[in-house]
Amino acid sequence: MDVRIGIVQSIKELEVELGEDVDREIVMGDIEEALQNSEGVLWLTDRKGRRVAVPVAKIAYVEVGAPVSERRVGFGAP
């Protein structure tokens, strides 16, 4: 599952690819909980085990994509 995070005053997005076994609802709950505190930090762990921290005050938006197994690439992709 991919999570894209837009950063305030930045053109680029931060994209974190989470593991296949991650529950989408739990991730969304963790993101919502982190966004409740503007002084906090959103921590995510990517599929390789690396930890990514983003200060909540700098987050413009968060986009939670479909699980990796549902992504299609190529001529048949919608």
Distance bins in CASP14 RR format, pairs under 12 A and 6 or more apart:
PFRMAT RR
TARGET T0000
AUTHOR 0000-0000-0000
RMODE 2
METHOD distances of the structure
MODEL  1
1 15 0 0 0 0 0 1 0 0 0 0 0
1 16 0 0 0 0 1 0 0 0 0 0 0
1 17 1 0 0 1 0 0 0 0 0 0 0
1 18 1 0 1 0 0 0 0 0 0 0 0
1 19 1 0 0 1 0 0 0 0 0 0 0
1 20 1 0 0 1 0 0 0 0 0 0 0
1 21 0 0 0 0 1 0 0 0 0 0 0
1 22 1 0 1 0 0 0 0 0 0 0 0
1 23 0 0 0 0 1 0 0 0 0 0 0
1 24 1 0 0 1 0 0 0 0 0 0 0
1 25 0 0 0 0 0 1 0 0 0 0 0
1 26 0 0 0 0 0 1 0 0 0 0 0
1 27 1 0 0 1 0 0 0 0 0 0 0
1 28 0 0 0 0 0 1 0 0 0 0 0
1 31 0 0 0 0 0 1 0 0 0 0 0
1 44 0 0 0 0 0 1 0 0 0 0 0
1 45 0 0 0 0 0 1 0 0 0 0 0
1 46 0 0 0 0 0 1 0 0 0 0 0
1 47 0 0 0 0 1 0 0 0 0 0 0
1 63 0 0 0 0 0 1 0 0 0 0 0
1 64 1 0 0 1 0 0 0 0 0 0 0
1 65 1 0 1 0 0 0 0 0 0 0 0
1 66 1 0 0 1 0 0 0 0 0 0 0
1 67 1 0 1 0 0 0 0 0 0 0 0
1 68 1 0 0 1 0 0 0 0 0 0 0
1 69 0 0 0 0 1 0 0 0 0 0 0
1 70 0 0 0 0 1 0 0 0 0 0 0
1 71 0 0 0 0 1 0 0 0 0 0 0
2 13 0 0 0 0 0 1 0 0 0 0 0
2 14 0 0 0 0 0 1 0 0 0 0 0
2 15 1 0 0 1 0 0 0 0 0 0 0
2 16 1 0 0 1 0 0 0 0 0 0 0
2 17 1 0 1 0 0 0 0 0 0 0 0
2 18 1 0 0 1 0 0 0 0 0 0 0
2 19 0 0 0 0 1 0 0 0 0 0 0
2 20 0 0 0 0 0 1 0 0 0 0 0
2 22 0 0 0 0 0 1 0 0 0 0 0
2 24 0 0 0 0 0 1 0 0 0 0 0
2 27 0 0 0 0 0 1 0 0 0 0 0
2 44 0 0 0 0 0 1 0 0 0 0 0
2 46 0 0 0 0 0 1 0 0 0 0 0
2 47 0 0 0 0 0 1 0 0 0 0 0
2 62 0 0 0 0 0 1 0 0 0 0 0
2 63 0 0 0 0 1 0 0 0 0 0 0
2 64 1 0 0 1 0 0 0 0 0 0 0
2 65 1 0 1 0 0 0 0 0 0 0 0
2 66 1 0 0 1 0 0 0 0 0 0 0
2 67 0 0 0 0 1 0 0 0 0 0 0
2 68 1 0 0 1 0 0 0 0 0 0 0
2 69 0 0 0 0 0 1 0 0 0 0 0
2 70 0 0 0 0 0 1 0 0 0 0 0
2 71 0 0 0 0 1 0 0 0 0 0 0
3 13 0 0 0 0 1 0 0 0 0 0 0
3 14 0 0 0 0 1 0 0 0 0 0 0
3 15 1 0 0 1 0 0 0 0 0 0 0
3 16 1 0 1 0 0 0 0 0 0 0 0
3 17 0 0 0 0 1 0 0 0 0 0 0
3 18 1 0 0 1 0 0 0 0 0 0 0
3 19 0 0 0 0 0 1 0 0 0 0 0
3 22 0 0 0 0 1 0 0 0 0 0 0
3 24 0 0 0 0 1 0 0 0 0 0 0
3 27 1 0 0 1 0 0 0 0 0 0 0
3 28 0 0 0 0 1 0 0 0 0 0 0
3 30 0 0 0 0 0 1 0 0 0 0 0
3 31 1 0 0 1 0 0 0 0 0 0 0
3 34 0 0 0 0 0 1 0 0 0 0 0
3 42 0 0 0 0 1 0 0 0 0 0 0
3 43 0 0 0 0 0 1 0 0 0 0 0
3 44 1 0 0 1 0 0 0 0 0 0 0
3 45 0 0 0 0 0 1 0 0 0 0 0
3 46 0 0 0 0 1 0 0 0 0 0 0
3 47 0 0 0 0 0 1 0 0 0 0 0
3 52 0 0 0 0 1 0 0 0 0 0 0
3 54 0 0 0 0 0 1 0 0 0 0 0
3 59 0 0 0 0 0 1 0 0 0 0 0
3 61 0 0 0 0 0 1 0 0 0 0 0
3 62 1 0 0 1 0 0 0 0 0 0 0
3 63 1 0 0 1 0 0 0 0 0 0 0
3 64 1 0 1 0 0 0 0 0 0 0 0
3 65 1 0 0 1 0 0 0 0 0 0 0
3 66 0 0 0 0 0 1 0 0 0 0 0
3 67 0 0 0 0 0 1 0 0 0 0 0
3 68 0 0 0 0 0 1 0 0 0 0 0
4 12 0 0 0 0 0 1 0 0 0 0 0
4 13 1 0 1 0 0 0 0 0 0 0 0
4 14 1 0 0 1 0 0 0 0 0 0 0
4 15 1 0 1 0 0 0 0 0 0 0 0
4 16 1 0 0 1 0 0 0 0 0 0 0
4 17 0 0 0 0 0 1 0 0 0 0 0
4 18 0 0 0 0 0 1 0 0 0 0 0
4 31 0 0 0 0 0 1 0 0 0 0 0
4 44 0 0 0 0 0 1 0 0 0 0 0
4 54 0 0 0 0 0 1 0 0 0 0 0
4 59 0 0 0 0 0 1 0 0 0 0 0
4 60 0 0 0 0 0 1 0 0 0 0 0
4 61 0 0 0 0 1 0 0 0 0 0 0
4 62 1 0 0 1 0 0 0 0 0 0 0
4 63 1 0 1 0 0 0 0 0 0 0 0
4 64 0 0 0 0 1 0 0 0 0 0 0
4 65 1 0 0 1 0 0 0 0 0 0 0
5 12 0 0 0 0 0 1 0 0 0 0 0
5 13 1 0 0 1 0 0 0 0 0 0 0
5 14 1 0 1 0 0 0 0 0 0 0 0
5 15 1 0 0 1 0 0 0 0 0 0 0
5 16 1 0 0 1 0 0 0 0 0 0 0
5 31 0 0 0 0 1 0 0 0 0 0 0
5 34 0 0 0 0 0 1 0 0 0 0 0
5 35 0 0 0 0 0 1 0 0 0 0 0
5 42 1 0 0 1 0 0 0 0 0 0 0
5 43 0 0 0 0 0 1 0 0 0 0 0
5 44 0 0 0 0 1 0 0 0 0 0 0
5 52 0 0 0 0 1 0 0 0 0 0 0
5 53 0 0 0 0 0 1 0 0 0 0 0
5 54 1 0 1 0 0 0 0 0 0 0 0
5 55 0 0 0 0 0 1 0 0 0 0 0
5 56 0 0 0 0 0 1 0 0 0 0 0
5 58 0 0 0 0 1 0 0 0 0 0 0
5 59 1 0 1 0 0 0 0 0 0 0 0
5 60 0 0 0 0 1 0 0 0 0 0 0
5 61 1 0 0 1 0 0 0 0 0 0 0
5 62 1 0 1 0 0 0 0 0 0 0 0
5 63 1 0 0 1 0 0 0 0 0 0 0
5 64 0 0 0 0 1 0 0 0 0 0 0
5 65 0 0 0 0 0 1 0 0 0 0 0
6 12 0 0 0 0 1 0 0 0 0 0 0
6 13 1 0 1 0 0 0 0 0 0 0 0
6 14 1 0 0 1 0 0 0 0 0 0 0
6 15 0 0 0 0 1 0 0 0 0 0 0
6 16 0 0 0 0 0 1 0 0 0 0 0
6 42 0 0 0 0 0 1 0 0 0 0 0
6 54 0 0 0 0 1 0 0 0 0 0 0
6 58 0 0 0 0 1 0 0 0 0 0 0
6 59 1 0 0 1 0 0 0 0 0 0 0
6 60 1 0 1 0 0 0 0 0 0 0 0
6 61 1 0 1 0 0 0 0 0 0 0 0
6 62 1 0 0 1 0 0 0 0 0 0 0
6 63 0 0 0 0 1 0 0 0 0 0 0
7 13 1 0 0 1 0 0 0 0 0 0 0
7 14 1 0 0 1 0 0 0 0 0 0 0
7 15 0 0 0 0 0 1 0 0 0 0 0
7 42 0 0 0 0 0 1 0 0 0 0 0
7 54 1 0 0 1 0 0 0 0 0 0 0
7 55 0 0 0 0 1 0 0 0 0 0 0
7 56 0 0 0 0 0 1 0 0 0 0 0
7 57 0 0 0 0 0 1 0 0 0 0 0
7 58 1 0 1 0 0 0 0 0 0 0 0
7 59 1 0 0 1 0 0 0 0 0 0 0
7 60 1 0 0 1 0 0 0 0 0 0 0
7 61 0 0 0 0 1 0 0 0 0 0 0
7 62 0 0 0 0 0 1 0 0 0 0 0
8 14 0 0 0 0 0 1 0 0 0 0 0
8 38 0 0 0 0 0 1 0 0 0 0 0
8 54 0 0 0 0 0 1 0 0 0 0 0
8 55 0 0 0 0 1 0 0 0 0 0 0
8 56 0 0 0 0 0 1 0 0 0 0 0
8 57 1 0 0 1 0 0 0 0 0 0 0
8 58 1 0 1 0 0 0 0 0 0 0 0
8 59 1 0 0 1 0 0 0 0 0 0 0
8 60 1 0 1 0 0 0 0 0 0 0 0
8 61 0 0 0 0 1 0 0 0 0 0 0
9 57 0 0 0 0 0 1 0 0 0 0 0
9 58 0 0 0 0 1 0 0 0 0 0 0
9 59 0 0 0 0 0 1 0 0 0 0 0
9 60 0 0 0 0 1 0 0 0 0 0 0
10 54 0 0 0 0 0 1 0 0 0 0 0
10 58 0 0 0 0 1 0 0 0 0 0 0
10 59 0 0 0 0 0 1 0 0 0 0 0
10 60 0 0 0 0 1 0 0 0 0 0 0
10 61 0 0 0 0 0 1 0 0 0 0 0
11 60 0 0 0 0 0 1 0 0 0 0 0
12 60 0 0 0 0 0 1 0 0 0 0 0
13 54 0 0 0 0 0 1 0 0 0 0 0
13 59 0 0 0 0 0 1 0 0 0 0 0
13 60 0 0 0 0 1 0 0 0 0 0 0
13 61 0 0 0 0 1 0 0 0 0 0 0
13 62 0 0 0 0 0 1 0 0 0 0 0
13 63 0 0 0 0 1 0 0 0 0 0 0
14 42 0 0 0 0 0 1 0 0 0 0 0
14 44 0 0 0 0 1 0 0 0 0 0 0
14 46 0 0 0 0 0 1 0 0 0 0 0
14 52 1 0 0 1 0 0 0 0 0 0 0
14 53 0 0 0 0 0 1 0 0 0 0 0
14 54 1 0 0 1 0 0 0 0 0 0 0
14 55 0 0 0 0 0 1 0 0 0 0 0
14 58 0 0 0 0 1 0 0 0 0 0 0
14 59 0 0 0 0 1 0 0 0 0 0 0
14 60 0 0 0 0 0 1 0 0 0 0 0
14 61 0 0 0 0 0 1 0 0 0 0 0
14 62 0 0 0 0 1 0 0 0 0 0 0
14 63 0 0 0 0 0 1 0 0 0 0 0
15 44 0 0 0 0 0 1 0 0 0 0 0
15 46 0 0 0 0 1 0 0 0 0 0 0
15 47 0 0 0 0 0 1 0 0 0 0 0
15 52 0 0 0 0 1 0 0 0 0 0 0
15 54 0 0 0 0 0 1 0 0 0 0 0
15 62 0 0 0 0 0 1 0 0 0 0 0
15 63 0 0 0 0 1 0 0 0 0 0 0
15 64 0 0 0 0 0 1 0 0 0 0 0
15 65 0 0 0 0 0 1 0 0 0 0 0
16 22 0 0 0 0 0 1 0 0 0 0 0
16 27 0 0 0 0 1 0 0 0 0 0 0
16 31 0 0 0 0 0 1 0 0 0 0 0
16 42 0 0 0 0 1 0 0 0 0 0 0
16 43 0 0 0 0 0 1 0 0 0 0 0
16 44 1 0 1 0 0 0 0 0 0 0 0
16 45 0 0 0 0 1 0 0 0 0 0 0
16 46 1 0 1 0 0 0 0 0 0 0 0
16 47 0 0 0 0 1 0 0 0 0 0 0
16 48 0 0 0 0 0 1 0 0 0 0 0
16 49 0 0 0 0 0 1 0 0 0 0 0
16 50 0 0 0 0 1 0 0 0 0 0 0
16 51 0 0 0 0 0 1 0 0 0 0 0
16 52 1 0 1 0 0 0 0 0 0 0 0
16 53 0 0 0 0 0 1 0 0 0 0 0
16 54 0 0 0 0 1 0 0 0 0 0 0
16 62 0 0 0 0 0 1 0 0 0 0 0
16 63 0 0 0 0 0 1 0 0 0 0 0
16 64 0 0 0 0 0 1 0 0 0 0 0
16 65 0 0 0 0 0 1 0 0 0 0 0
17 44 0 0 0 0 1 0 0 0 0 0 0
17 45 0 0 0 0 0 1 0 0 0 0 0
17 46 1 0 1 0 0 0 0 0 0 0 0
17 47 1 0 1 0 0 0 0 0 0 0 0
17 48 0 0 0 0 1 0 0 0 0 0 0
17 49 0 0 0 0 0 1 0 0 0 0 0
17 50 0 0 0 0 0 1 0 0 0 0 0
17 52 0 0 0 0 0 1 0 0 0 0 0
17 64 0 0 0 0 0 1 0 0 0 0 0
17 65 0 0 0 0 0 1 0 0 0 0 0
17 66 0 0 0 0 0 1 0 0 0 0 0
17 67 0 0 0 0 0 1 0 0 0 0 0
17 68 1 0 0 1 0 0 0 0 0 0 0
17 71 0 0 0 0 0 1 0 0 0 0 0
18 24 0 0 0 0 1 0 0 0 0 0 0
18 26 0 0 0 0 0 1 0 0 0 0 0
18 27 1 0 0 1 0 0 0 0 0 0 0
18 28 0 0 0 0 0 1 0 0 0 0 0
18 30 0 0 0 0 0 1 0 0 0 0 0
18 31 0 0 0 0 0 1 0 0 0 0 0
18 44 1 0 0 1 0 0 0 0 0 0 0
18 45 1 0 0 1 0 0 0 0 0 0 0
18 46 1 0 0 1 0 0 0 0 0 0 0
18 47 1 0 0 1 0 0 0 0 0 0 0
18 48 0 0 0 0 0 1 0 0 0 0 0
18 49 0 0 0 0 1 0 0 0 0 0 0
18 50 0 0 0 0 0 1 0 0 0 0 0
18 51 0 0 0 0 0 1 0 0 0 0 0
18 52 0 0 0 0 0 1 0 0 0 0 0
18 64 0 0 0 0 1 0 0 0 0 0 0
18 65 0 0 0 0 1 0 0 0 0 0 0
18 66 0 0 0 0 0 1 0 0 0 0 0
18 67 0 0 0 0 1 0 0 0 0 0 0
18 68 0 0 0 0 1 0 0 0 0 0 0
19 27 0 0 0 0 1 0 0 0 0 0 0
19 44 0 0 0 0 0 1 0 0 0 0 0
19 45 0 0 0 0 1 0 0 0 0 0 0
19 46 1 0 0 1 0 0 0 0 0 0 0
19 47 1 1 0 0 0 0 0 0 0 0 0
19 48 0 0 0 0 1 0 0 0 0 0 0
19 49 0 0 0 0 1 0 0 0 0 0 0
19 50 0 0 0 0 0 1 0 0 0 0 0
19 67 0 0 0 0 1 0 0 0 0 0 0
19 68 1 0 0 1 0 0 0 0 0 0 0
19 69 0 0 0 0 0 1 0 0 0 0 0
20 46 0 0 0 0 0 1 0 0 0 0 0
20 47 1 0 0 1 0 0 0 0 0 0 0
20 66 0 0 0 0 0 1 0 0 0 0 0
20 67 1 0 0 1 0 0 0 0 0 0 0
20 68 1 0 1 0 0 0 0 0 0 0 0
20 69 1 0 0 1 0 0 0 0 0 0 0
20 70 0 0 0 0 0 1 0 0 0 0 0
20 71 0 0 0 0 0 1 0 0 0 0 0
21 27 0 0 0 0 0 1 0 0 0 0 0
21 45 0 0 0 0 0 1 0 0 0 0 0
21 47 0 0 0 0 1 0 0 0 0 0 0
21 67 0 0 0 0 1 0 0 0 0 0 0
21 68 0 0 0 0 0 1 0 0 0 0 0
21 69 0 0 0 0 0 1 0 0 0 0 0
22 28 0 0 0 0 0 1 0 0 0 0 0
22 29 0 0 0 0 0 1 0 0 0 0 0
22 30 0 0 0 0 0 1 0 0 0 0 0
22 44 0 0 0 0 1 0 0 0 0 0 0
22 45 0 0 0 0 1 0 0 0 0 0 0
22 46 0 0 0 0 1 0 0 0 0 0 0
22 47 0 0 0 0 1 0 0 0 0 0 0
22 49 0 0 0 0 0 1 0 0 0 0 0
22 64 0 0 0 0 0 1 0 0 0 0 0
22 65 0 0 0 0 0 1 0 0 0 0 0
22 67 0 0 0 0 1 0 0 0 0 0 0
22 68 0 0 0 0 1 0 0 0 0 0 0
22 69 0 0 0 0 0 1 0 0 0 0 0
23 29 0 0 0 0 1 0 0 0 0 0 0
23 30 0 0 0 0 0 1 0 0 0 0 0
23 64 0 0 0 0 0 1 0 0 0 0 0
23 67 0 0 0 0 1 0 0 0 0 0 0
24 30 0 0 0 0 0 1 0 0 0 0 0
24 31 0 0 0 0 0 1 0 0 0 0 0
24 64 1 0 0 1 0 0 0 0 0 0 0
24 65 0 0 0 0 1 0 0 0 0 0 0
24 66 0 0 0 0 1 0 0 0 0 0 0
24 67 1 0 0 1 0 0 0 0 0 0 0
24 68 0 0 0 0 0 1 0 0 0 0 0
24 69 0 0 0 0 0 1 0 0 0 0 0
24 70 0 0 0 0 0 1 0 0 0 0 0
25 31 0 0 0 0 0 1 0 0 0 0 0
25 32 0 0 0 0 0 1 0 0 0 0 0
25 64 0 0 0 0 1 0 0 0 0 0 0
25 67 0 0 0 0 0 1 0 0 0 0 0
26 32 0 0 0 0 0 1 0 0 0 0 0
26 33 0 0 0 0 0 1 0 0 0 0 0
26 44 0 0 0 0 0 1 0 0 0 0 0
26 64 0 0 0 0 0 1 0 0 0 0 0
27 33 0 0 0 0 0 1 0 0 0 0 0
27 34 0 0 0 0 0 1 0 0 0 0 0
27 42 0 0 0 0 0 1 0 0 0 0 0
27 43 0 0 0 0 0 1 0 0 0 0 0
27 44 1 0 0 1 0 0 0 0 0 0 0
27 45 0 0 0 0 0 1 0 0 0 0 0
27 46 0 0 0 0 0 1 0 0 0 0 0
27 62 0 0 0 0 1 0 0 0 0 0 0
27 63 0 0 0 0 0 1 0 0 0 0 0
27 64 1 0 0 1 0 0 0 0 0 0 0
27 65 0 0 0 0 1 0 0 0 0 0 0
27 67 0 0 0 0 0 1 0 0 0 0 0
28 34 0 0 0 0 0 1 0 0 0 0 0
28 35 0 0 0 0 0 1 0 0 0 0 0
28 42 0 0 0 0 0 1 0 0 0 0 0
28 44 0 0 0 0 0 1 0 0 0 0 0
28 62 0 0 0 0 1 0 0 0 0 0 0
28 63 0 0 0 0 0 1 0 0 0 0 0
28 64 1 0 1 0 0 0 0 0 0 0 0
28 65 0 0 0 0 0 1 0 0 0 0 0
29 35 0 0 0 0 1 0 0 0 0 0 0
29 36 0 0 0 0 0 1 0 0 0 0 0
29 42 0 0 0 0 0 1 0 0 0 0 0
29 62 0 0 0 0 0 1 0 0 0 0 0
29 64 0 0 0 0 1 0 0 0 0 0 0
30 36 0 0 0 0 0 1 0 0 0 0 0
30 41 0 0 0 0 0 1 0 0 0 0 0
30 42 1 0 0 1 0 0 0 0 0 0 0
30 43 0 0 0 0 1 0 0 0 0 0 0
30 44 0 0 0 0 1 0 0 0 0 0 0
30 45 0 0 0 0 0 1 0 0 0 0 0
30 62 0 0 0 0 0 1 0 0 0 0 0
30 64 0 0 0 0 0 1 0 0 0 0 0
31 41 0 0 0 0 0 1 0 0 0 0 0
31 42 1 0 0 1 0 0 0 0 0 0 0
31 43 0 0 0 0 0 1 0 0 0 0 0
31 44 0 0 0 0 1 0 0 0 0 0 0
31 54 0 0 0 0 0 1 0 0 0 0 0
31 56 0 0 0 0 1 0 0 0 0 0 0
31 59 0 0 0 0 1 0 0 0 0 0 0
31 61 0 0 0 0 0 1 0 0 0 0 0
31 62 1 0 1 0 0 0 0 0 0 0 0
31 63 0 0 0 0 0 1 0 0 0 0 0
31 64 1 0 0 1 0 0 0 0 0 0 0
31 65 0 0 0 0 0 1 0 0 0 0 0
32 42 0 0 0 0 0 1 0 0 0 0 0
32 56 0 0 0 0 0 1 0 0 0 0 0
32 59 0 0 0 0 0 1 0 0 0 0 0
32 62 0 0 0 0 1 0 0 0 0 0 0
32 64 0 0 0 0 0 1 0 0 0 0 0
33 40 0 0 0 0 0 1 0 0 0 0 0
33 41 0 0 0 0 0 1 0 0 0 0 0
33 42 0 0 0 0 1 0 0 0 0 0 0
33 43 0 0 0 0 0 1 0 0 0 0 0
33 56 0 0 0 0 0 1 0 0 0 0 0
34 40 1 0 0 1 0 0 0 0 0 0 0
34 41 1 0 0 1 0 0 0 0 0 0 0
34 42 1 0 1 0 0 0 0 0 0 0 0
34 43 1 0 0 1 0 0 0 0 0 0 0
34 44 0 0 0 0 1 0 0 0 0 0 0
34 53 0 0 0 0 0 1 0 0 0 0 0
34 54 0 0 0 0 1 0 0 0 0 0 0
34 55 0 0 0 0 0 1 0 0 0 0 0
34 56 1 0 1 0 0 0 0 0 0 0 0
34 57 0 0 0 0 0 1 0 0 0 0 0
34 59 0 0 0 0 1 0 0 0 0 0 0
34 62 0 0 0 0 1 0 0 0 0 0 0
35 41 0 0 0 0 0 1 0 0 0 0 0
35 42 1 0 0 1 0 0 0 0 0 0 0
35 54 0 0 0 0 0 1 0 0 0 0 0
35 55 0 0 0 0 0 1 0 0 0 0 0
35 56 1 0 1 0 0 0 0 0 0 0 0
35 57 0 0 0 0 0 1 0 0 0 0 0
35 58 0 0 0 0 0 1 0 0 0 0 0
35 59 1 0 0 1 0 0 0 0 0 0 0
35 60 0 0 0 0 0 1 0 0 0 0 0
35 61 0 0 0 0 0 1 0 0 0 0 0
35 62 1 0 0 1 0 0 0 0 0 0 0
36 42 0 0 0 0 0 1 0 0 0 0 0
36 56 0 0 0 0 1 0 0 0 0 0 0
37 55 0 0 0 0 0 1 0 0 0 0 0
37 56 1 0 0 1 0 0 0 0 0 0 0
37 57 0 0 0 0 1 0 0 0 0 0 0
37 59 0 0 0 0 0 1 0 0 0 0 0
38 55 0 0 0 0 1 0 0 0 0 0 0
38 56 1 0 1 0 0 0 0 0 0 0 0
38 57 1 0 1 0 0 0 0 0 0 0 0
38 58 0 0 0 0 0 1 0 0 0 0 0
38 59 0 0 0 0 1 0 0 0 0 0 0
39 55 0 0 0 0 1 0 0 0 0 0 0
39 56 1 0 0 1 0 0 0 0 0 0 0
39 57 1 0 0 1 0 0 0 0 0 0 0
39 58 0 0 0 0 0 1 0 0 0 0 0
40 53 0 0 0 0 1 0 0 0 0 0 0
40 54 0 0 0 0 1 0 0 0 0 0 0
40 55 1 0 0 1 0 0 0 0 0 0 0
40 56 1 0 1 0 0 0 0 0 0 0 0
40 57 1 0 0 1 0 0 0 0 0 0 0
40 58 0 0 0 0 0 1 0 0 0 0 0
40 59 0 0 0 0 0 1 0 0 0 0 0
41 51 0 0 0 0 0 1 0 0 0 0 0
41 52 0 0 0 0 0 1 0 0 0 0 0
41 53 1 0 1 0 0 0 0 0 0 0 0
41 54 1 0 0 1 0 0 0 0 0 0 0
41 55 1 0 1 0 0 0 0 0 0 0 0
41 56 1 0 0 1 0 0 0 0 0 0 0
41 57 0 0 0 0 1 0 0 0 0 0 0
41 58 0 0 0 0 1 0 0 0 0 0 0
41 59 0 0 0 0 0 1 0 0 0 0 0
42 51 0 0 0 0 0 1 0 0 0 0 0
42 52 0 0 0 0 1 0 0 0 0 0 0
42 53 1 0 0 1 0 0 0 0 0 0 0
42 54 1 0 1 0 0 0 0 0 0 0 0
42 55 1 0 0 1 0 0 0 0 0 0 0
42 56 1 0 1 0 0 0 0 0 0 0 0
42 57 0 0 0 0 0 1 0 0 0 0 0
42 58 0 0 0 0 1 0 0 0 0 0 0
42 59 1 0 0 1 0 0 0 0 0 0 0
42 62 1 0 0 1 0 0 0 0 0 0 0
43 49 0 0 0 0 0 1 0 0 0 0 0
43 50 0 0 0 0 0 1 0 0 0 0 0
43 51 1 0 0 1 0 0 0 0 0 0 0
43 52 1 0 0 1 0 0 0 0 0 0 0
43 53 1 0 1 0 0 0 0 0 0 0 0
43 54 0 0 0 0 1 0 0 0 0 0 0
43 55 0 0 0 0 0 1 0 0 0 0 0
43 56 0 0 0 0 0 1 0 0 0 0 0
44 50 0 0 0 0 1 0 0 0 0 0 0
44 51 1 0 0 1 0 0 0 0 0 0 0
44 52 1 0 1 0 0 0 0 0 0 0 0
44 53 0 0 0 0 1 0 0 0 0 0 0
44 54 1 0 0 1 0 0 0 0 0 0 0
44 59 0 0 0 0 0 1 0 0 0 0 0
44 62 0 0 0 0 1 0 0 0 0 0 0
44 64 0 0 0 0 0 1 0 0 0 0 0
45 51 1 0 1 0 0 0 0 0 0 0 0
45 52 1 0 0 1 0 0 0 0 0 0 0
45 53 0 0 0 0 0 1 0 0 0 0 0
46 52 1 0 0 1 0 0 0 0 0 0 0
46 53 0 0 0 0 0 1 0 0 0 0 0
46 68 0 0 0 0 0 1 0 0 0 0 0
47 67 0 0 0 0 0 1 0 0 0 0 0
47 68 0 0 0 0 1 0 0 0 0 0 0
53 59 0 0 0 0 0 1 0 0 0 0 0
54 60 0 0 0 0 0 1 0 0 0 0 0
54 61 0 0 0 0 0 1 0 0 0 0 0
54 62 0 0 0 0 1 0 0 0 0 0 0
56 62 0 0 0 0 0 1 0 0 0 0 0
65 71 0 0 0 0 1 0 0 0 0 0 0
66 72 0 0 0 0 1 0 0 0 0 0 0
66 78 0 0 0 0 0 1 0 0 0 0 0
70 77 0 0 0 0 0 1 0 0 0 0 0
70 78 0 0 0 0 0 1 0 0 0 0 0
71 77 0 0 0 0 1 0 0 0 0 0 0
71 78 0 0 0 0 0 1 0 0 0 0 0
72 78 1 0 0 1 0 0 0 0 0 0 0
END
